[in-house]
């Protein structure tokens, strides 16, 4: 068991979200990247799968909480609050049932909304972010919904590794 790696990755999963408040773009994308690879690091390092799932979902909810806190001061606070509530219901149902299908029914729309908004702010300016968001609202939400429903399906329903899935399609 690689205890040092496990401690560092889990600590980062719980500490990175705090940085959303000061550095939403950088911390948000760093958190997304870490969340994309953490299972590939922690399980081979010796962390039990059931323990990993519960720690991962707890850390995810902490990130949702900090996105909600960040979002409370933004013009999109209603969207942030609604998507936070949606996913919180999913999180609670998962902890009660341990059934990952609830994540498909209560998708994480909060994180991609946060990342899109923070990215627009970073590259187009904080003073223009809301106008750009509103002007492209339909396209942004179509992208968020398409991305998250396929992501929730692959990750929590089919439990298929996307790399292996694409390799099988190309054979």
C-alpha positions in Angstrom: 0.0 0.0 0.0 1.3 3.4 -1.0 0.0 5.3 2.1 1.8 8.6 1.2 0.2 8.8 -2.2 -3.2 8.0 -0.8 -2.9 10.7 1.9 -1.7 13.3 -0.6 -4.4 12.7 -3.2 -7.2 12.6 -0.6 -5.9 15.8 1.1 -5.8 17.5 -2.3 -9.4 16.4 -3.0 -10.6 18.0 0.2 -8.3 21.1 0.1 -8.5 22.2 -3.6 -12.2 23.2 -3.4 -11.3 25.9 -0.8 -9.3 27.6 -3.5 -12.4 28.0 -5.7 -13.2 31.1 -3.8 -10.0 32.9 -4.7 -8.9 31.1 -7.9 -12.1 29.6 -9.5 -10.5 28.9 -13.0 -7.2 27.3 -11.9 -8.6 25.5 -8.8 -11.7 24.4 -10.6 -9.8 22.8 -13.5 -7.2 21.3 -11.2 -10.0 19.7 -9.2 -11.7 18.4 -12.3 -8.4 16.9 -13.5 -7.7 15.3 -10.1 -11.2 13.9 -9.9 -10.7 12.4 -13.4 -7.6 10.5 -12.3 -8.0 9.9 -8.6 -9.4 6.4 -8.9 -6.6 5.4 -11.2 -4.2 6.5 -8.6 -5.9 5.5 -5.3 -7.1 2.0 -6.1 -3.8 0.7 -7.5 -2.1 2.4 -4.5 -4.1 0.0 -2.2 -7.2 2.0 -1.2 -10.3 -0.3 -1.0 -12.9 0.4 -3.7 -15.8 0.9 -1.3 -13.8 3.2 0.9 -12.6 5.1 -2.3 -16.2 5.5 -3.5 -17.3 7.0 -0.2 -14.3 9.3 0.2 -14.6 10.4 -3.4 -18.3 11.2 -3.1 -17.6 13.1 0.2 -14.9 15.1 -1.4 -17.1 15.8 -4.4 -19.8 17.2 -2.2 -17.2 19.4 -0.5 -16.3 20.7 -3.9 -20.0 21.3 -4.7 -20.4 23.2 -1.4 -17.5 25.5 -2.3 -19.0 26.1 -5.8 -22.3 27.0 -4.1 -20.5 29.4 -1.8 -18.6 30.9 -4.8 -21.8 31.1 -6.8 -23.8 32.9 -4.2 -22.0 36.1 -5.2 -22.5 35.5 -8.9 -25.3 36.6 -11.2 -26.0 32.9 -11.9 -26.7 32.2 -8.2 -30.1 30.7 -9.1 -28.6 28.2 -11.5 -25.9 27.4 -9.0 -28.4 26.9 -6.2 -30.7 24.7 -8.4 -27.8 22.5 -9.6 -26.3 22.2 -6.1 -29.7 21.1 -4.7 -30.1 18.6 -7.6 -26.8 16.9 -7.0 -27.0 17.1 -3.2 -30.2 15.0 -3.5 -28.2 12.5 -5.6 -25.3 12.5 -3.2 -27.7 11.8 -0.2 -29.5 9.0 -2.1 -26.1 7.4 -2.9 -25.0 7.4 0.7 -28.3 5.9 1.7 -28.5 3.3 -1.1 -24.9 2.9 -2.4 -26.6 2.7 -5.8 -24.6 4.7 -8.4 -27.7 5.0 -10.7 -28.9 7.9 -8.7 -26.0 10.0 -10.1 -27.5 9.5 -13.6 -30.9 10.6 -12.3 -29.4 13.6 -10.3 -26.5 14.6 -12.5 -23.7 16.9 -11.6 -24.6 19.9 -13.7 -23.1 22.2 -11.1 -19.4 21.6 -11.8 -19.5 22.0 -15.6 -21.6 25.2 -15.1 -19.0 26.5 -12.7 -16.1 25.6 -15.0 -17.8 27.2 -18.1 -18.5 30.4 -16.2 -15.0 30.5 -14.6 -13.4 29.9 -18.0 -15.4 32.6 -19.7 -14.4 35.0 -16.9 -10.8 34.0 -17.2 -10.5 34.5 -21.0 -13.1 37.1 -21.8 -13.1 39.1 -18.6 -15.1 39.1 -15.3 -16.9 42.2 -16.5 -18.2 40.4 -19.7 -18.8 36.9 -18.4 -22.5 37.2 -17.6 -23.4 38.9 -20.9 -21.5 36.2 -22.8 -23.1 33.5 -20.7 -26.6 34.9 -21.3 -26.0 35.4 -25.0 -24.9 31.7 -25.4 -27.2 30.2 -22.7 -28.8 27.6 -24.9 -25.6 26.3 -26.4 -23.9 26.3 -23.0 -26.6 24.3 -21.4 -26.9 21.9 -24.4 -23.2 21.2 -24.0 -23.4 20.8 -20.2 -26.4 18.4 -20.5 -24.8 16.3 -23.4 -21.5 16.1 -21.6 -22.9 15.2 -18.1 -25.5 12.7 -19.1 -22.9 10.7 -21.2 -20.4 11.1 -18.3 -22.8 9.9 -15.7 -23.9 7.0 -17.9 -20.4 5.8 -18.6 -19.1 6.4 -15.1 -22.1 5.3 -12.9 -24.4 3.1 -14.9 -22.4 1.3 -17.5 -19.2 1.4 -15.4 -17.2 1.4 -18.6 -13.8 3.0 -19.0 -14.1 5.4 -21.9 -10.6 4.7 -23.2 -11.4 1.0 -23.5 -14.8 1.8 -25.0 -13.3 3.9 -27.7 -10.6 1.3 -28.4 -13.3 -1.3 -28.9 -15.2 1.0 -31.3 -12.1 1.5 -33.4 -11.3 -2.3 -33.7 
